[in-house]
Amino acid sequence: MKRIFLIYLILSAALILNLVLDIVKGISLQGYWADRIFFWIWLVYTLYILIKFWSKRGVRFYGWTLATLLGLSMLPMFIPFIAIILTGFGLDRTYGNDFNDNLRVQVTGKSVMGRPNVELIRKYGLYEVVLGEMSGFDLVDELNDLENIKRIKILEENKNNLLVVFYFPNRGNRHWLKKK
């Protein structure tokens, strides 16, 4: 029993660390689905612990705390709850494309109220880093064209921005991305 709780504690700490690094530095596990699979492993393990050890007072308290927090997330027009669902199920990404130089472009929308973001991501072995992002509204005319990008090149990098060229079959478009 102690081993089960220790594994759960380590899994929870790793998930929280992953979340904090993603929010603060834009660092996450490599691949779009790795974070979601990690979240689902934690969720299934949480349900397992709640069901198997429900008779324990601490587990009941933890279960009711999770249920209360989930309920409270629904109060402000369901926005945090919907963000959890969109991200957890991978419904937040409308487009993603990997390129051979360890770069990926994806369009995500973390909220139904928020605008879409275009993110440029660099992959490093087991993890990846969001290099820069820009509002999807800055690329409104090209959002439908993103599937046609042949390659990406970073032209210039300064303290706050990246100048990136998206090469389409017949043209190249330059855009400034805000560094994460």
Secondary structure as UniProt FT lines:
FT   HELIX           2..25
FT   STRAND          27..29
FT   HELIX           32..52
FT   TURN            53..55
FT   HELIX           57..73
FT   TURN            74..78
FT   HELIX           79..88
FT   TURN            89..92
FT   STRAND          93..99
FT   TURN            100..102
FT   STRAND          103..108
FT   STRAND          117..124
FT   TURN            125..126
FT   STRAND          127..135
FT   HELIX           136..139
FT   TURN            140..142
FT   HELIX           143..148
FT   STRAND          151..157
FT   STRAND          161..167
FT   STRAND          172..179
//
